[in-house]
Every structure is written in structure tokens, then in C-alpha cells.
Amino acid sequence: MAALIALAAFPQSALFTVDRIEVAGAEGLAPEVVAEIAGLRHGERLFAVDSAGALQRLRADPRIRAADVQVKPPRTVSVRIAERRPVVALAVGAQFAVLGDDLVVVSVGPSGHGVPEVVDRIRPVPWTRAGAPVASRAAQIAIAVLPAIPGSLRADLARIVVSPGPDLTLVLQSGLEIRAGGPSGIAERLAEVPQVLAALHARGQAAAALDLRYAGSIAVTLATGGEAR
């Protein structure tokens, strides 16, 4: 009987307390923040850790796309996460819904947090909240075309305006507007833009707008008000 009592009490002993919380996959979130979200604490009994509850809390945080929690005797709890990376900020009234590439809202606030803004001119965007998917065809299109935008343009990209058609206009931080047309073939059309801008710069000229919607040509509106093709 004494042996059975000792065996039953063994998992509750000081030998099985949480001494180490391992966090893998955290990039934007600090490991201690991940542990706090999960509700994990150093010093608690290892076999009292509610791993299912910790997993649920992690998955409920809109900044976290996927998570896994494992208890590893004698003293470790292992947490692995995949963060939801903000890719665009959808304009919703006077606010911005910052979205991951799965259209789930990471946060809502007065700024786009450094990612390209998306203006939906196809239909009004219903109000949304953090953690919820957003119903915006324009945001879906904008996210899909992001990889097609050359790196030099994407680094300067401020806004993507999606109009019915769909028809896309890229607005750079410099103020240049690129009327890019529809998503089909957009990578090929945009690939020519850096060379056009470089050629204009070599001639001491700047463009106010580029129109790529004409097959086989690019219409250039110069910053001085002229137009060329």
C-alpha cells in the first residue's frame, strides 16, 4: 500500500514541475509572449498542464496561424507556432483591417502597419474584427497578385486599388500610379515597368502615371504633364 501511495504521488512531486518552456517558430512574437498567450507558467506541476487549453488559446490569437503543445517529462513544455504574417491592410471605413494571406484579420486600427493598403471599389467592405476572415474579393485579388509585382516596385508599394473588372491600379509611395489592368498576365506587364522608369530617369524625366492596359505598349504620363508611349 505504501508503495502504491508513493507511486501515485510521484507525478505530483517537485521532480515534475515546469522548469523550461521551449518556443519554436516565433518571429514577430517574443517567446515569453507566446507562453503568456498559452497560459503556461514556470513552477506549475507538469502533469497539471492543460495542453489542450493552451493549444486552444494559442489558436484563438489572430497573430498565430497554427500551433502545437507537447508536455515533455520531467520538466519541459514544448510549444511550436506558425505566425500569421500581415500582407495587406484593407481599408474599412476610416480604419484598416490588417490581413494575413488567408484573409484572416490580424488586427484592426487606424494604420496599415507598413504593409500595402487595399482599396476595394468592387463592393463595400463589411465591418470585421480581429481573428475573423474578411469577405473582400478585392483583398483576395490583391494578395494573389503580390508575388507578381517586381521587388523594386513592391518595396515602394503603398496602395492597391481594385475596381470592377477587376482592374488594378498600383500606387507607389513616390506617388506614381500604375494602371495595371486585370490579374491575367499582370506579371509580364509589370516586368517591363522598372526598365521604363530607368529609361525615363536616364533622360532626366519622371512619370506621374503608367498605363499598361494597352496591348504591346505602355502609355506614360510625364510628371510635367506630357504623354508618351
Contacts in CASP RR format, 6 or more apart in sequence:
PFRMAT RR
TARGET T0000
AUTHOR 0000-0000-0000
METHOD contacts of the structure
MODEL  1
MAALIALAAFPQSALFTVDRIEVAGAEGLAPEVVAEIAGLRHGERLFAVD
SAGALQRLRADPRIRAADVQVKPPRTVSVRIAERRPVVALAVGAQFAVLG
DDLVVVSVGPSGHGVPEVVDRIRPVPWTRAGAPVASRAAQIAIAVLPAIP
GSLRADLARIVVSPGPDLTLVLQSGLEIRAGGPSGIAERLAEVPQVLAAL
HARGQAAAALDLRYAGSIAVTLATGGEAR
10 16 0 8 1.000
11 45 0 8 1.000
11 46 0 8 1.000
11 47 0 8 1.000
12 45 0 8 1.000
12 47 0 8 1.000
15 74 0 8 1.000
16 45 0 8 1.000
16 46 0 8 1.000
16 47 0 8 1.000
16 73 0 8 1.000
16 74 0 8 1.000
16 75 0 8 1.000
17 43 0 8 1.000
17 44 0 8 1.000
17 45 0 8 1.000
17 46 0 8 1.000
17 75 0 8 1.000
18 40 0 8 1.000
18 41 0 8 1.000
18 42 0 8 1.000
18 43 0 8 1.000
18 44 0 8 1.000
18 45 0 8 1.000
18 46 0 8 1.000
18 49 0 8 1.000
18 75 0 8 1.000
18 76 0 8 1.000
18 77 0 8 1.000
19 42 0 8 1.000
19 43 0 8 1.000
19 75 0 8 1.000
19 76 0 8 1.000
20 75 0 8 1.000
20 76 0 8 1.000
20 77 0 8 1.000
21 31 0 8 1.000
21 35 0 8 1.000
21 40 0 8 1.000
21 42 0 8 1.000
21 76 0 8 1.000
21 77 0 8 1.000
21 79 0 8 1.000
22 76 0 8 1.000
22 77 0 8 1.000
22 78 0 8 1.000
22 79 0 8 1.000
23 31 0 8 1.000
23 34 0 8 1.000
23 35 0 8 1.000
23 79 0 8 1.000
23 80 0 8 1.000
23 81 0 8 1.000
24 78 0 8 1.000
24 79 0 8 1.000
24 80 0 8 1.000
24 81 0 8 1.000
25 80 0 8 1.000
25 81 0 8 1.000
25 82 0 8 1.000
25 83 0 8 1.000
26 33 0 8 1.000
26 34 0 8 1.000
26 81 0 8 1.000
26 83 0 8 1.000
27 83 0 8 1.000
28 83 0 8 1.000
29 37 0 8 1.000
29 63 0 8 1.000
29 64 0 8 1.000
29 81 0 8 1.000
29 83 0 8 1.000
34 58 0 8 1.000
34 64 0 8 1.000
34 79 0 8 1.000
34 81 0 8 1.000
35 41 0 8 1.000
35 79 0 8 1.000
37 57 0 8 1.000
37 58 0 8 1.000
37 61 0 8 1.000
37 64 0 8 1.000
38 54 0 8 1.000
38 55 0 8 1.000
38 57 0 8 1.000
38 58 0 8 1.000
38 67 0 8 1.000
38 69 0 8 1.000
38 79 0 8 1.000
39 54 0 8 1.000
39 57 0 8 1.000
40 49 0 8 1.000
40 54 0 8 1.000
40 77 0 8 1.000
40 79 0 8 1.000
46 71 0 8 1.000
46 73 0 8 1.000
46 74 0 8 1.000
46 75 0 8 1.000
46 77 0 8 1.000
47 71 0 8 1.000
49 71 0 8 1.000
49 77 0 8 1.000
51 69 0 8 1.000
51 70 0 8 1.000
51 71 0 8 1.000
51 77 0 8 1.000
54 69 0 8 1.000
54 77 0 8 1.000
54 79 0 8 1.000
55 67 0 8 1.000
55 68 0 8 1.000
55 69 0 8 1.000
58 64 0 8 1.000
58 67 0 8 1.000
58 69 0 8 1.000
58 79 0 8 1.000
58 81 0 8 1.000
59 66 0 8 1.000
59 67 0 8 1.000
62 84 0 8 1.000
62 104 0 8 1.000
62 105 0 8 1.000
62 106 0 8 1.000
62 107 0 8 1.000
62 130 0 8 1.000
62 131 0 8 1.000
63 83 0 8 1.000
63 84 0 8 1.000
63 106 0 8 1.000
63 107 0 8 1.000
64 81 0 8 1.000
64 82 0 8 1.000
64 83 0 8 1.000
64 84 0 8 1.000
65 81 0 8 1.000
65 82 0 8 1.000
65 83 0 8 1.000
65 84 0 8 1.000
65 102 0 8 1.000
65 104 0 8 1.000
66 81 0 8 1.000
66 82 0 8 1.000
67 79 0 8 1.000
67 80 0 8 1.000
67 81 0 8 1.000
67 82 0 8 1.000
68 79 0 8 1.000
68 80 0 8 1.000
68 81 0 8 1.000
69 77 0 8 1.000
69 78 0 8 1.000
69 79 0 8 1.000
70 77 0 8 1.000
70 78 0 8 1.000
71 77 0 8 1.000
71 78 0 8 1.000
72 78 0 8 1.000
84 100 0 8 1.000
84 102 0 8 1.000
84 104 0 8 1.000
84 106 0 8 1.000
85 100 0 8 1.000
85 101 0 8 1.000
86 98 0 8 1.000
86 99 0 8 1.000
86 100 0 8 1.000
86 106 0 8 1.000
86 107 0 8 1.000
86 113 0 8 1.000
86 115 0 8 1.000
87 99 0 8 1.000
87 100 0 8 1.000
87 101 0 8 1.000
87 115 0 8 1.000
87 143 0 8 1.000
87 146 0 8 1.000
88 98 0 8 1.000
88 99 0 8 1.000
88 100 0 8 1.000
88 115 0 8 1.000
88 116 0 8 1.000
88 117 0 8 1.000
88 118 0 8 1.000
88 139 0 8 1.000
88 142 0 8 1.000
88 143 0 8 1.000
88 146 0 8 1.000
88 160 0 8 1.000
89 96 0 8 1.000
89 97 0 8 1.000
89 98 0 8 1.000
89 99 0 8 1.000
89 111 0 8 1.000
89 112 0 8 1.000
89 113 0 8 1.000
89 114 0 8 1.000
89 115 0 8 1.000
89 116 0 8 1.000
89 117 0 8 1.000
89 118 0 8 1.000
90 96 0 8 1.000
90 97 0 8 1.000
90 98 0 8 1.000
90 99 0 8 1.000
90 117 0 8 1.000
90 118 0 8 1.000
90 120 0 8 1.000
90 125 0 8 1.000
90 134 0 8 1.000
90 136 0 8 1.000
90 138 0 8 1.000
90 139 0 8 1.000
91 117 0 8 1.000
91 118 0 8 1.000
91 119 0 8 1.000
91 120 0 8 1.000
91 125 0 8 1.000
92 108 0 8 1.000
92 125 0 8 1.000
92 127 0 8 1.000
92 128 0 8 1.000
93 125 0 8 1.000
94 110 0 8 1.000
95 108 0 8 1.000
95 109 0 8 1.000
95 110 0 8 1.000
96 108 0 8 1.000
96 109 0 8 1.000
96 110 0 8 1.000
96 111 0 8 1.000
96 112 0 8 1.000
96 113 0 8 1.000
96 117 0 8 1.000
97 105 0 8 1.000
97 107 0 8 1.000
97 108 0 8 1.000
97 109 0 8 1.000
97 125 0 8 1.000
97 128 0 8 1.000
97 134 0 8 1.000
98 105 0 8 1.000
98 106 0 8 1.000
98 107 0 8 1.000
98 108 0 8 1.000
98 109 0 8 1.000
98 112 0 8 1.000
98 113 0 8 1.000
98 115 0 8 1.000
99 105 0 8 1.000
99 106 0 8 1.000
99 134 0 8 1.000
99 139 0 8 1.000
99 143 0 8 1.000
100 106 0 8 1.000
100 143 0 8 1.000
101 143 0 8 1.000
102 133 0 8 1.000
103 133 0 8 1.000
103 134 0 8 1.000
103 136 0 8 1.000
103 139 0 8 1.000
103 140 0 8 1.000
103 143 0 8 1.000
104 131 0 8 1.000
104 132 0 8 1.000
104 133 0 8 1.000
104 134 0 8 1.000
105 128 0 8 1.000
105 129 0 8 1.000
105 130 0 8 1.000
105 131 0 8 1.000
105 132 0 8 1.000
105 133 0 8 1.000
105 134 0 8 1.000
106 130 0 8 1.000
106 131 0 8 1.000
107 113 0 8 1.000
107 130 0 8 1.000
108 128 0 8 1.000
108 129 0 8 1.000
108 130 0 8 1.000
116 142 0 8 1.000
116 146 0 8 1.000
116 157 0 8 1.000
116 158 0 8 1.000
116 159 0 8 1.000
116 160 0 8 1.000
117 158 0 8 1.000
117 159 0 8 1.000
117 160 0 8 1.000
118 136 0 8 1.000
118 138 0 8 1.000
118 139 0 8 1.000
118 142 0 8 1.000
118 159 0 8 1.000
118 160 0 8 1.000
118 161 0 8 1.000
118 162 0 8 1.000
119 138 0 8 1.000
119 159 0 8 1.000
119 160 0 8 1.000
119 161 0 8 1.000
119 162 0 8 1.000
120 136 0 8 1.000
120 137 0 8 1.000
120 138 0 8 1.000
120 139 0 8 1.000
120 162 0 8 1.000
121 138 0 8 1.000
121 161 0 8 1.000
121 162 0 8 1.000
121 163 0 8 1.000
121 164 0 8 1.000
122 137 0 8 1.000
122 138 0 8 1.000
122 162 0 8 1.000
122 163 0 8 1.000
122 164 0 8 1.000
122 165 0 8 1.000
122 166 0 8 1.000
123 137 0 8 1.000
125 134 0 8 1.000
125 135 0 8 1.000
125 136 0 8 1.000
126 135 0 8 1.000
128 134 0 8 1.000
137 162 0 8 1.000
137 166 0 8 1.000
138 162 0 8 1.000
138 166 0 8 1.000
141 162 0 8 1.000
141 166 0 8 1.000
141 168 0 8 1.000
141 183 0 8 1.000
142 160 0 8 1.000
142 162 0 8 1.000
142 168 0 8 1.000
144 183 0 8 1.000
145 160 0 8 1.000
145 168 0 8 1.000
145 183 0 8 1.000
145 186 0 8 1.000
146 154 0 8 1.000
148 185 0 8 1.000
148 186 0 8 1.000
148 187 0 8 1.000
148 190 0 8 1.000
149 157 0 8 1.000
149 170 0 8 1.000
149 190 0 8 1.000
150 190 0 8 1.000
150 191 0 8 1.000
150 193 0 8 1.000
150 194 0 8 1.000
152 194 0 8 1.000
153 170 0 8 1.000
153 172 0 8 1.000
153 178 0 8 1.000
153 190 0 8 1.000
153 193 0 8 1.000
153 194 0 8 1.000
156 172 0 8 1.000
156 173 0 8 1.000
156 174 0 8 1.000
157 170 0 8 1.000
157 171 0 8 1.000
157 172 0 8 1.000
157 173 0 8 1.000
158 171 0 8 1.000
158 172 0 8 1.000
158 173 0 8 1.000
158 175 0 8 1.000
159 170 0 8 1.000
159 171 0 8 1.000
160 168 0 8 1.000
160 169 0 8 1.000
160 170 0 8 1.000
160 171 0 8 1.000
161 168 0 8 1.000
161 169 0 8 1.000
161 170 0 8 1.000
161 171 0 8 1.000
162 168 0 8 1.000
163 169 0 8 1.000
165 182 0 8 1.000
166 182 0 8 1.000
166 183 0 8 1.000
167 179 0 8 1.000
167 181 0 8 1.000
167 182 0 8 1.000
167 213 0 8 1.000
168 179 0 8 1.000
168 180 0 8 1.000
168 181 0 8 1.000
168 182 0 8 1.000
168 183 0 8 1.000
168 186 0 8 1.000
169 177 0 8 1.000
169 178 0 8 1.000
169 179 0 8 1.000
169 180 0 8 1.000
170 177 0 8 1.000
170 178 0 8 1.000
170 180 0 8 1.000
171 177 0 8 1.000
171 178 0 8 1.000
172 178 0 8 1.000
175 208 0 8 1.000
176 197 0 8 1.000
176 207 0 8 1.000
176 208 0 8 1.000
176 209 0 8 1.000
176 210 0 8 1.000
177 208 0 8 1.000
177 209 0 8 1.000
177 210 0 8 1.000
178 190 0 8 1.000
178 193 0 8 1.000
178 209 0 8 1.000
178 210 0 8 1.000
178 212 0 8 1.000
179 209 0 8 1.000
179 210 0 8 1.000
179 211 0 8 1.000
179 212 0 8 1.000
179 213 0 8 1.000
180 186 0 8 1.000
180 189 0 8 1.000
180 190 0 8 1.000
180 212 0 8 1.000
180 213 0 8 1.000
181 189 0 8 1.000
181 212 0 8 1.000
181 213 0 8 1.000
189 212 0 8 1.000
190 212 0 8 1.000
192 212 0 8 1.000
192 218 0 8 1.000
193 210 0 8 1.000
193 212 0 8 1.000
193 218 0 8 1.000
196 207 0 8 1.000
196 210 0 8 1.000
196 218 0 8 1.000
196 220 0 8 1.000
197 207 0 8 1.000
200 206 0 8 1.000
200 207 0 8 1.000
200 220 0 8 1.000
200 222 0 8 1.000
205 222 0 8 1.000
205 223 0 8 1.000
205 224 0 8 1.000
206 222 0 8 1.000
206 223 0 8 1.000
207 220 0 8 1.000
207 221 0 8 1.000
207 222 0 8 1.000
207 223 0 8 1.000
208 221 0 8 1.000
208 222 0 8 1.000
208 223 0 8 1.000
208 225 0 8 1.000
209 220 0 8 1.000
209 221 0 8 1.000
210 218 0 8 1.000
210 219 0 8 1.000
210 220 0 8 1.000
210 221 0 8 1.000
211 218 0 8 1.000
211 219 0 8 1.000
211 220 0 8 1.000
211 221 0 8 1.000
212 218 0 8 1.000
214 229 0 8 1.000
217 229 0 8 1.000
218 229 0 8 1.000
219 227 0 8 1.000
219 228 0 8 1.000
219 229 0 8 1.000
220 227 0 8 1.000
220 228 0 8 1.000
220 229 0 8 1.000
221 227 0 8 1.000
222 228 0 8 1.000
END
